[in-house]
Amino acid sequence: QEQLVESGGGLVQPGGSLTLSCTASGFSFNRYGMSWYRQAPGKQRELVAQISHDGREINYAESVKDRFIISRDNTKNTVALQMDNVKSEGTAVYYCGRKWNKIDLWGQGTQVTVSS
């Protein structure tokens, strides 16, 4: 069964840091680009960051560039999102997705709440 499971969400203060992780199973992880998206209450799901299958190509949304870092470990079938200097608008459910474009597999999401 192909599956993505996110973890690491929680409450973080503005300016703080949090690292999300996504563990893949049931497919050849190292063949796929991976993406992180987020969906804030009342808003559409938006791209946060993407990483190619081999980690050589990375893309960030302008709103998180220089604050977030996406990385992957193909030996552990995981993709991580390190979030530094988080802002209140970062409150959202964060989703891990398979592929660079046209996501064809989603995780269940992990809630991140940025609040003092």
PyMOL commands that set and color helices and strands:
alter all, ss='L'
color gray80, all
select helices_A, chain A and resi 29-31+88-90
alter helices_A, ss='H'
color red, helices_A
select strands_A, chain A and resi 3-7+10-12+18-25+34-39+46-51+58-60+68-73+78-83+92-98+105-106+110-114
alter strands_A, ss='S'
color yellow, strands_A
deselect
rebuild
show_as cartoon
